[in-house]
Amino acid sequence: MISRTVSHHNVLPPNPGPRRRSLRVAALIGLTAVALTACGSTATTAPGENVASGQPVEGGTLVYAEVTPINNWQTQSARFYEKSNVLNSVLDRLTYFDADQGEIVPWIASEFSANADATEFTFTIRPDVTFSDGTPVDAEAVKLNLDAQGFGIEAAQIQPNVDFAGYESAEVIGADQVLVTLSSPNANFLRATTSVTAGLVSPATLELDAAGQSAISQISGSGPFTFESEKPDEEVVLAKRPDYAWAPETADNQGDAYLDKVVVKYLPEVAHRAGAVQSGQVDLVRGLQPVDEETLAATGNQVLPAKGVDLTVNMAAVRVGSGKLADENVRRALQIGIDRQSLKDTVLSDSYELAASVLNHRAPGFTDLSEELEYQPEEARQLLDEAGWKVGADGIRAKDGIALEVTVTSSNNSVVIKPAFELIEQQWREIGVKLNNRAGDNTFLASAMPDPAVEFFGTRQFIYGGLGPIFEPENNTMTHTSDEDLNAIFAAERAATSLEERDELLADEQYALVVDKAYSLVLWDEVQVYGAHSGTQIEFTSGTAPVFQGAWKTGG
């Protein structure tokens, strides 16, 4: 019998303390089963508790406010919250990462296993599952989806899923089984199958052109909700599937959704979000600003910080294209030139936890580097002096006639990103560095993203395939740098199939990215802060998406 090889309630070995690491590839000895663990839960409800309790309430419409409208719903591009938070309820996946239990559990795959070197994965597909167009979610449909993920769809101009590294083939090996073969080991492959970007769609959807696959009205998934209607740039309405009966193994609700409908509206004005909950215009909203959290909780409503276990921390990813940050010591100086506690006290709230690595505290394999991240402005000045950047008459350092003036770009998706960099701008000025703060400027972001000369990209990224897919490729938009030393560790980590070896390599990755190489100036753990009406019961995935299938509300 095919059995899951994912450990249950496994406890991670102690993480190594902060130390300077050489960039090395450890010998892979005694590799056994693929295992993933995490601590924490799918959602953290402090500082405002979820006050809705008791038995689930059947029926009703939940109004959910997202940040910005979406025009492209193609599955593999669902790497932004606006897309993934909606598609999470439309698309099922082969597997599900249950952060409460710290394990990957069955979903559409009733069982799954991996071979010893993580190059072959077998999925047994549960029976009687259908897409919303009535076609079966069988082994053949799963194979077609896996090929679309692994190879992309050239005719529809859809690129391969970056988390499916080494994908070679999928083969139907029985009436209900699919064998995936990889060209190189990838111990992160199972985790990649939990992602919304690996959501299953019907074969008919896969045959659509690019425009068809981008239209939510034409996407047929097997999820608990289906598309009902849309007003472009205003709202999307989802209706429940009354025949839904194949939730993830650990879901409390194993049947169809309690809610009849979910209406997704858009509320880009951050200052209006808390008021929309208080007035009853919406039942749930994403993106509360810290100043509104206490006010909303004081009115008897809820502040719900959903921890982003599936993502990196919020960071300034470093680009070296301008030449100003080519020296590792300069990047290290900027890392320790950030007073993170002041950031927490001034800009953030109790919903936020300061970063201690590029992985958040609850992520599998997290290594605590907080001692290496202590605010040390004097040491930062010394590192910049040694790198040849001398303070000028205006207080800004220069070298060879070039000022140490750098720029940060980011989207406006985070409500705290711009004020955070305003504070960092002041802190870096004290060590002789001028920061041009273009955070939250979406117009500038469009041209800055592909430009390696724009020194910082304020971001956080999904890491279903590990850290490698976002930092490793030559064309990565995080750093625009492909580092051979780092890439060797990424490859070794993908090949590791024991917890101990994987965690050692993950620790090397984190130390390199944060300390040795300092390509990631880390700020705070990823969290999406939601506001909810007092009568709304909602939980979140480890990717911070609302779980509408198990949600309910009181009061209609």
N, C-alpha and C positions, 0 to 999 in steps of 0.2 A: 504494500500500500504506500502511496505517496504521502509523506507527512511533512508538516511544517518543521523547518530546522531553526526557527527563530526562538531563542530562549525566552522563557517566561520569568518575569520578576527577577531578572538577573541584576546583580549588583556590580557596579563598576569598581575596579581596583582603585586604590588611592591614586590621585593624580600627582605627578611629580611637582615639587615646589619650583618656584622661579629659579632659573639658572641659565647661564649662557650655553646655548646648544650649538654644536657643529651641525651643518646641514649634511645629513648622511642618509643612506638607505640601509635600514637594519636588515639582517638576515632573517628570512621568513622561515621559521622552524616550527614544526608541529602544528600546522594550520588545521583547524577543524571546522566547526559550523559557523555560518553567518549569524551574527547576533547583534541586536541593537537595543540599547536601553536608554532611558531618560528618567529624570525625576521631575516632579511638578505635575500640573494638571492641564486639561484642555483650556481652562480659563481661570483667571484669578479675579475674585469679586471684590477684594478690598480696593479702595477705601469704602465704596458703597456696596452693601450686600444686596444680593438678588432676593428681594422680599417676596416675590411670587412663590407660593408653595402649595402643597397639597396635591390633589389628584389632577392630572392633565385635563384641560378643558377642550372639548371637541368643537371644531368649527371656528368661524371668524376669519377676518383678513388682517394680516400684520403689515403695517406700513413701515418700510425700511428706507432710510435716507443714506445714499452713498454720496461720495464727494464730487465726482465728475462723470458726465455721460461717456458711454463707450460706443464706438461705431464698428469695431472689429472684434467679433466674438470667437474667432478661430481658436480651437482648443489649445494647440501647442504654443500659442502666443499669450496664454492666460497667466502671465507672470506679474501682473499688476492686480492689486486688491479689487479695483472696480470690476475686473473681469472674473477673477477667481472666486470672489465672494458670492457672485450670482451663479456661476457655472458649477460651483460646489453642490448645488441642489438640483442641477439638471443632469450632471454626468456622474455615474458611478465609476469606481476604479477596481482593478483586480484585487488590491489589498488596501488596508487602512492602518495608519499609524495611530495607535491609542496611547496618548501621552500619559494618561492616568496610570496605565499598566506598564508603560515603557516598552512596548513591543508592537511589531507588525502583526495584524490579525487578519483572518479571512474576510473577504467581501464577495466580489463576483467569483474570485477563485476560492473554492471551498477548502482547498489544500494547496500547498506549494512547497517546493524544496529546491536546494541548490547542491551541485556537486562540490567536491572538496576544494577545488581551486577557483570556484566562483566564475566558471565559464559556461555552465549549463544550468538552466532554471526550468523546472517543470510546474505547470499550473493545471489544476483540475477545476474545470468550470462547473459551477453549480447549475442544476437543471431548472427549467421553468422560468427563466429570466427573459424578459422581452424589452426591446427598445420601444419608445413611445410610438413608432410607426407600425408596431405589431410584429416586427421580425425578431427572430430569436437571438439572444446573446449566447451563441454557441461557440465551440472551439474555432470554427472557421472565421466567424466574425471577429473573435479575439485576435487571431493570426493577422487578419487584414489591418486591425488597429495597431498591432505591434510593428508590422512592417511600415505603416505610415509614420509611426513614431521614430523607428530606427533609421529609415531611409529618407523620410520626407515624402512629399507628393509633388514631383516636378511639374506635372501638368497644371496643378493648382498653385504653383509657386510657394509651396509650403516647405520650410526647412526641417531637417531632422531635429528631434528633441535632444538638446545638449546633454541631458542627463542619461541618455542611452548610450554611453561611451562603449565602443567596441561591438556594437550590435552587428551581427552577421546574418542571422536567419531566425525565422519562427516556423515550426513544423507541427501540423496536426498529427498526433501519434496515437490517437484513439478517438472514440466518439465524443469524449469530453476532456481531452488533454492536449496541451500545447507545450512543446519543448522549444525554449529559446536558447540559441547558441551565440556566444560572444567570441570575438577574435582574440580578446585579451581579458584577463581577470577584472571583474568589477564587483566588489563586495557591496557597493552602494546600489546595485541594480534593483534589488527588491524594494528598497526605500523609494527609488524613483517611480515605481509603479503605484505609489500612494498619492502622487501629486495630481492636482487638478489638471495640469498640463498633459497628463497621461490618461485623461478621462476617455471613456469608451463611447464611441458614436456608432450609429448604424452604418452598414456597408453603403447604403444609399447616400448618406451624408458624405462619406469619403469620396464618392464619385462626383460630387459637386465641384464647380470651378471655385476660384479664390473668393469671388463675391458671395457665392452660395454658402461656403463654409464660414464666412465672416458674419453671416446674418443669423441672429439667434432664432429667428422665426423658422429657419430651415434646418436647425441642428436637432437631430433626434438622438437623445441619450436614453439611458435606462434609469435615471434618477427619480427621486420621489416627487419632483415637480416638473411640469412641462410649460413651454411657452404658451401664453394665451393671447396677449396683445402687446402693442408697443406704440408709444408716442415718441418719435425720435427726439432725443435730447431732453425729454421730460420724464418718461417713466417706462418701465417694463413690468408687465403683470404675469405672474406665474401661477398656475393652478395645480393642485395636488393630483397625483395619480391614485385613484381609489384602489387599484389592484396592486399597489407596491407592497412587496413582502420579502425584500432581500437586503435589509440594512446590514452594515458591518456587524460582525459577530458580537462585539461588546456594546452595541447601542442599546440604550434602555428601551427605546421604541422599536420593535421588530416589525411593525406593520406600516400602514400608510400614515401620512402626516396627520397631526391633529388639526392643523390649520387648513382652511379651504383654499386660501390664496395668500400670496405674498406680492405686495406692490412695492417695486423698487423705484424710488424717486431720487432726485439729485438736488443736493443742497451745498453748492460750492461756498456759500458765505459762512465762514467758520463762526462768526459771532452770532449767527441765528440758530445754531444747532441745538444748544441746550434749551433755548426758548421753545423750539419746535416740539421737544419732548414734554416740557412743562405744560404747554398749551394743549397737548393731546393730538397735535397735527401728525406726529409720527410716533411709532411705538419703539423704534430703535434707530440710532444714528451712529455713524462711525466718524471719528475725528473730533472729539472734544478737545478744546484748548484747556491747559491747566487752570487758568483763571476761572473757568466755568464749572470745574468739577465739584468744588465745595458747595457752590450755589445750588447745583442740581441735586446733590445728595441731601442738602438741607430741606428741600421741598418734599422729601419722601420718595423721590425717584432714585434711579440707580446709576452708579458709575462703575463700569465693567471693563477693567483692563485685561485684554486677551493677550497672553504671552506668545511671542512668535518663536516657538521652539524650532520651527522648520526654516528659520532664516538666520542670516548673520546678524550681528549687532549693527546698530547705526554707526556709520564710520565716514571718514573722509578717505576715500581710496586715492592713492597717490599716483600721479602720472609724472614721468621724468622727461617728457618730450621737449620742454623748454630748456632743459639743461640745468635749471636752478636747483632741482632736487635730485640730481644724479648722484650726489654723495650721500651714502647711508647715514653719515653723522648728522647731516642737515635734517634728514627725515626723522632721525632719533631725537634731535633737539626739538623739533616741532611736536613730537609725541609727548615728551615730558614738559613741554611748554604750555600744556593745557591743564588748567585747574578744574578737574572734573567735579570735585565737590562743590565748587562755586557754581558750576553749571547746574548741578542738581538744586542747589539752594536758591538760585536766581531765576532759572528758566523753566525747570521741570517741576514735577509734583511727586507725591508719594506713589503714583502709579508707575513711575519709571525707576529702573534699577541701573546704576552706573555699570558700564561695561568693564569686564576684567579680562577679556580676550576678544578675538574676532568671532568666536562662538558665544552664544549667550549661556547663562549659568545653568540652564536646564537642558542644554543640548547634549546628545551622546558624545562622550569623549572630551567634554569641556575641561580646560586646564586654566587654573587661576593664575593670572599674570599681574594681579593688582599691585604687587610690590614694584614691578617694573614700570608701572604707569603712574607712580606718585608724582605730584607736581614738584618739579625741580628746576626753577628758572635759572638759578646760578649755573648749574651743570649744563643747561641748554645754551646759555651764553658762551660757556667755555667750548662746547662742541662747535658752535658756529665760528668762534674765533679760530679754532684749530683748522677748520675747513676753509679759512681764508676770507670769510665774510666780515668786513670791518664796519663799525658803526660810523655813519656819516654825520654831518652837521645837523641834518634834519632828524636824526635818531634812527634812520633806516640803514640797514647794512647794505654794503655793495662790494662787488668783486669784479675786477677787470672792467670797471666802468658800468657794470650792470647792477641795478638795484635789486635787492631781495624782495621783490613785489610779486605776490602770487594770487591766484584767483580760484574761487570755489564755485562750482555749479551744482544745482540740484533741482528736482521738481518741487512743486508746492504741495505735494501730497501730504507731507508731515506738517502738522500745525506748529511744531517747535523748531523746525530746521533753521529757519531764517534767524529768529532771535538767538538760537544757540551759537550760530556763527558770528553774530554780532558781538557776543561776549568773547568768543575765541579771538576775534579781530582785536579787541582791546588787550587781551592777554599776550598775543604774539607781538603787538606793538611794543610791549615792555621788554621783549628780548631782541628788538630791532628788525622785526619782520612786518611788512605791510600786506594785509589781506584785503583783496577786493571781494566783497561779499555779494555774489550773484545768486545765492541760494534762494529758491522759491520763484525764480524768474524762468518760467517755462519757455518763453521765447528765446532767451539766451541758451537754455539747455539744448534746444534742437541743434544748434550749431556747435555747441561746446562738447557734446557727447562724443562725436567722432574725432575730436581734436586733441591729440596727445600733449599739446602745449598748454592746455588748460590744466593747471596743476592738481586740482582736487575735484573729485566727484562725490558729493554727499549722498549716501545711498545705504540701502540694506537689500540683500538678495536672498531669494530662496536657494536652499542648498540640498535639495533632494538627491542630487548626484554627488554630494560632497563639495568641498571647497575648490577642487580641481577645475570643474567646468566653468567657473566664473573667473578664476585667476590664471588658468593655464594657457588657453588658446592665444595665438599671436594676435588675433583680432578682437580680444576681449575688450570691452568698453569700460571695465573697471580701472585698469592701470595702463592699458595699451603696452604692457610689458610682459613678455614670456620669459620667465627666469628658469634656466636649466636646472639649477640646484633645487628649486621648489618643485619643478615638474617631476624630478626623479622621486621626490617624496610622495607627491600626489599619486604617481603610478604604483608605488609600493603600497600605499594605503588602500588603493582599490584592490590590490592583490591579497591583502591581509584578510583572513577569514577566522581569526581568533580574536576575542575581545582584547586580550592583553597586547597583542602585536598591533592591532588597529589603533588602540588608544595611545600607544607609544608614538606611532607615526602621526596621529592627529595632534599630539602634543608638539611634535617637531614642526608640523605645519603652522600651528598657532604661534609658536615662538619665533619662527622665521618671519611670518607676516607682520607680527606686532613689534618684535624687538630687533632681531638680527637685521632683517631687510627693511622693516618698518614701511611696508607698502600699505598698511591699514592703520590709520589713526582712529582708534576706537573711541566711541562716545557713550552710548547707552544701549542696553539690551533692547531688542525690538519688542514693541508692545503697541497694540492698537487700542485706544481708549474709546469705548462705546458709551453712549448714554442710552438708558432704557427707561420706559415708563414703569411705574410701580407695579402695574399689572402684567408685565411681560416676563415670561420665563424663557430664557435663551442660554445655550451653551455655545462653545466655540471649538473649532478644530485646533490642532497644534500649529496650523498655518494662519490662525486668527480669523478664519471664516465663520460666520454664523451658521449654526446647524438648524436650519428651518424644519427639517424632518421631525425633530424632537421638540420643537418649540410650541408654546401655546400662550394665550393671553386671556385675561379676565376682562369683563366689561364689553364684550362684543368685538 
